Structure formats: structure tokens, C-alpha cells
Amino acid sequence: MNFEELQAFAGRNPILSLALAGITVAILYTEFTRLFRGFKGLRPAELTGLINRENALVVDLRPIADFDKGHIPGSKNVQMSQFDPENKQLAPAKSLPVVLVCKTGVTANDAAKRLKKAGFEKVYVLDGGIGGWQQADLPLAKGRG
């Protein structure tokens, strides 16, 4: 396909052309914001390595009832409504890796921005949230422990 054929297609299909342009802009925007957000996403397997190698603090932001039903072993539950970077569980971990977990990964992004702004050095979000952890067939602990 050459440029003239591409122009002819675009002329015959303006709605498809606009849709393609819109999708392209959305993808580029998403990728650029991801590059400059100040924290990284982790896959479940990477999280297990970070816990084992660097004693990462895993903070589960889900409601306590969801946390009790199943959470990443060793994680601490902090309600998003009570989330504060100066929290007694969080403040001592400023130099440690801190991994934020929620149901799908969206709420954790907001919390990660707050931690970075408060001076936390190593902030991560579990990609896919607890659902991603479960899809990777990794174990969950039940109860408050």
C-alpha cells in the first residue's frame, strides 16, 4: 500500500480514519503519562521477588471485608479513606520499596502519587491489583493476619 492509496482510503472512510487517529492519540497519551508518573507497575511475579529480595512493604487498600477474604501474605491493610503517607505503618518505610494493592490497580495509582509527593523513594503498584495476583495463581492469606 502506498501513500496515495492510504489517502484515498481516508477520503472514502472519514469516520474510520478519525477513529484510528483518536485511538492512536489515546494510546500515546496513556504511554507518556505512564512514563512520567513517578512510580512503576509490577507484575505479580516481580512482586514476589521484591518481597523476598528487598523486604518490600505491601499495602492493601481494599475494604477490610475484602482484605479478610483474601490478601497477599504479609500485606498490611490501610483503608483508602484513612490513607496518609505519614501513617505509622507507612512513614518508617520511606526508603523501602512500598507496593500498593487494590482490587484492580486503579485506586492504588492515586495512593502511589501521594506517596511519591511525600518523598517515598521506591513506590510500586501491583498491575491488575489483587485480581492480577489471583490470575497468576499465587496464594492468598485469609483473616487479619
Phi, psi and omega in degrees: 000132178254178186296321180297318178295322178296317178296319180296317178300315180297322178294324180280336185230067184295326181292316177297321180295317178294321178297316178298316179297317179297316179296319179298314179297318180297317179295314180298317179300313181300316181292320179293318178294326178295323180294325188252017183279344175093354177222165185246154171269146179237140170279157182307318180296325178292325178296316180299321177296318180294322177295314183289321184277319190238013177053047182298144174270122179257122182247117180265120185265005183285162176302151185302325180296319178292319178301314181297327180290333179169128180215167178293128181307132179087355181284156178252139179265124174229118180295140180300326179294339179249010184290124180213124180304339179267007178307145184299335177278333185265316187309317180292348185262018184304327181262350177274159171293133177241124181246124181260136183230136172223198183292312184236350181109351183281310181299324181297330178298318179296317179295322180297320177299319180295319179295316179299318179296329180277000175099008176292136188274318186239093184245133181226157174234134178286115179300128180082358179061204182296332176296321177294323178297315180293321179296333178278004180059038177264154188288152173241144173262148180248155180087195183270349184282000000 
